[in-house]
Each structure stands twice: as structure tokens, then as C-alpha cells.
Amino acid sequence: FMPLAKSSQPARVHSNTALFNLELDEDVARLDAFDRAKAGAISWNPVDVTE
């Protein structure tokens, strides 16, 4: 669902919808760099458990 912008000023409504031009590629790449796979796990993986 998309919230509707509430404003009586057309310029403000337009600036509220400008959010959809947002790009997070650089931020996502920086967060992905933190991935340490199993070495960074903070809980056990049930797939790796042996009986």
C-alpha cells in the first residue's frame, strides 16, 4: 500500500512523491560488504546439526 500525501500545496505533494526516485545501490553494497557468511553467524544453523 502507498500512503497518500496530505498537503494543500501542489509543490509539497510533488516533493512527497519524489521518494520513489530514491536509489540505494551504494548503501546496499556497503551493507553487503559486512557479510562474513558462517564466520559472522550469531546463532546456530539447523542444517549443520548432526544427530
Helices and strands as residue ranges (DSSP letters): H 10-17, G 18-21, H 25-32, G 37-40, G 46-48
